[in-house]
Amino acid sequence: MQPDDNDRLAPRGTVLLQARCRKSSWHVFPVELGDLSQGGCSIVGSGESFAVGEVVRLTFANLKPIEAQVRWVVEGTAGVEFRAALKARVIDELSAVYGISG
């Protein structure tokens, strides 16, 4: 079940970013992010399946890997919550480069 916007730390902005997802030291694969906020993002393009509660590490843009926990999965899309929220400055920089729209 997807959360409504009232359950989120910050509103998510629409984006289409390529990322790398790591489930373990040997299991790394490409994904696409569909939206992004300080507190999390959605994974919209992946050939892999996700399970609620699963911990993953995402690498995108020029950021260090970000640890996240899968919070929901619906029809091939997963929502993840970052273990440590991104700073507002990082979201602003990503918005300027990747055109994140709210």
N, C-alpha and C positions, 0 to 999 in steps of 0.2 A: 504494500500500500504506500503510495506516495504521500509525503507530508504536505500539509498546506503551508503557505508562506508564513503563517503565524508561528510555526514550529521552528523556524530557521533563525540562526544568529543574525544574518543579514540577507537582504533580497539578492537573488541570483540574477546575473545578467547573461543574456544569450551570447554564445561564442561557439566557434568551431575550431578547436585546437587539437593538433596531433599530440599524443602523449605516449609514454611507455609505461606499462603497468607491470609490477613485479609481485608475484604471489609467493615466490621462494627464491633462493639464490640461483636456481637453475631455470625457473619458469618466468620468463619475461616475454611480453608480447605487446604489439601496438594497439592503441585504443584511440577513440575520438571523444573529446569532452564536448557536451552540448550546452552546458551553462556552468557558471562559476561565481562563487562569492567568497568572502573571507572564511566562512565556515565549512564549505564543501563544494561539490560539483556533481554533475551527472555524467555517466559514461554511456554514450549513445551508440558508439560503433565499436563492436568487438566480436570476434569469433569465439570468445571464451564465455563461460557461464560464471556467475557470481552467486554467492550465498550470503544471506543476511548474517551479520556478525563477523564475516571474514575480514581480515586485515590485509591491506595491500599497500604498496608504495607506488606513487605516481611521480613521473618526471616529465615536466613540460616547460616550454619557454626556456629561459636560462636559470630556472630555479633548482635548488638542491632537491633531492627526492623528498616527497611529502607523504608521511604515513597517514592512512585513512582507514576508516571502518565502514563496511557496506551497511547501510541502514535500511534500504529497500531495493527490491528487484521487481520490475514489471515488464513483461514481454520483451526481454532482451536489453532493457535499459536498467542501469543501476544508479542509485544515489549513494554517494559516500560523504561522510563527515570527516573533516581533517582532525587529526588528534591535537594539533596546535593550529589555531586560526592564523590565516595569512594577515599581514598588516594591511591597513587601508592603503598605504603608500604603494604596496605591491599590486593591489587591485587597480589602482589609478594608473600605474605604469603599464600593466597588461592591457588596460582599456585603451590607452593611447596607441599602443603598438598593434593590438589585435582587434580593436573596434568592438569591445564588449558593449552591448546595448541592454538597457534595463527593461 
